[in-house]
Amino acid sequence: MSSDFAFWARGSGDPGDIFDNLAEGDAAALASSPNVLRFRAELLSRWPDLGDVLEPDEHDVAEDPEIAGRYVLLTLSVRQLDHLVDLLALAKQHGLVGFSGVAGEPIEA
């Protein structure tokens, strides 16, 4: 069992729709932001194991480097949910919003 959470800085449209589009690999509604890049780097620094459950993955970023600044989508295992409170605090610290696929509701900064 896993839980999906997506984070971004700025986007146009309903957060639920943006989340659904990200699940399909479509990040067109999102603007690139250095805050997303910093969040991504800090996530991987603190919890290197999240690299295995993070999108866009290294392959996607190699094909389109700008996409790394648009969003972070995490598919967390039950074990990794122990990080959730800290992940949400880190996202807020970086001014990010997003969507929880589990709760079906937006994540506010």
N, C-alpha and C positions, 0 to 999 in steps of 0.2 A: 504494500500500500504506500502511496506517495501523495504529496500535497504540492500544488503549484502556486507560486507567488511571482508576480511580475512587478518591476519597478522602473520608473522613468521620470524625467524631469518635466517635460512639457509635451503635451499631445492635444490633438483636436478630436473631439468626439466623446462618446460615452466610454467610461473606463472598462465596462464589461465587454463592449465591442472591441476596444483596443486589445484587451486580453485575448479574446477569441482570435483576433487577427494574428497576434503574436504566436499563438499556438500553431498557426498555419504558416509561420515564417514571414508574415507581412508586417513590417514596421513603418510603413509609409506615413502613418498618422503621427509619428513621433519625430521631434526635433532632436538633433544631437546636442549633448551637453557635457562639458568637462566634469560636472558633478557625477554623472553616471560613470564616467571613466574612473574617477577617484573612488567611488563606491565599489566598483568592480575590483579595482586593485586592492582595496582594503579587505574586501571579502576574501579574496584569494590569499592574501597575506595572513589573515587571522585563521582561516579555515581552508587550507589547501585542498582538502577532500571535496570541497564544493565545486572544484574545477570539473569534476566528472558529471555534475548535474546542472551546470550553468549553460545558458544560451544567451547570446550567440556563442557557439563554441569556437575553438581555435581555428578550425577549418573555415567557418563562416567569416570570421574576422580577417583571415588571410585573403579571402576572396573580395571582401568589402570592408576595409578598415574602419570606415565611418560608422558602420553598424554597431560597433562596440560602445559608442557614445550615445546610442539611442535608448537602449534598454538592457535590463538584466532579468532573465526568466530563470527561476530556480525550481527544480522538481525535487523536493526534499523527501527523503525516506523518513520513516517513523523515528529512527535514531537521530537523524539530523534535525528533527523538529526541536531538539533541545536547544538549538541555536536561535530559534525563532525570535524570542524577546530581544536578543542582542542584534539580530538582523534588522528587525523593525526599528530599533533605536538608531542603528547606523544609517538606515535609509532616511530617517527623519533628520538626523544630523547633516546629511548631504542635501536636504531639501527635496527629496524624491517623494513621489506619490506612486500609486500602483493599484494592484488588484489581487485579491485572494481568491483563487479558484475554489478553495475549500469552503470558505464562508460565503462566496458569491457576492462579495461587497468590496467597494473601493478601500484602499489603504491611503489615509490622509497624512500629509506632512505635519 
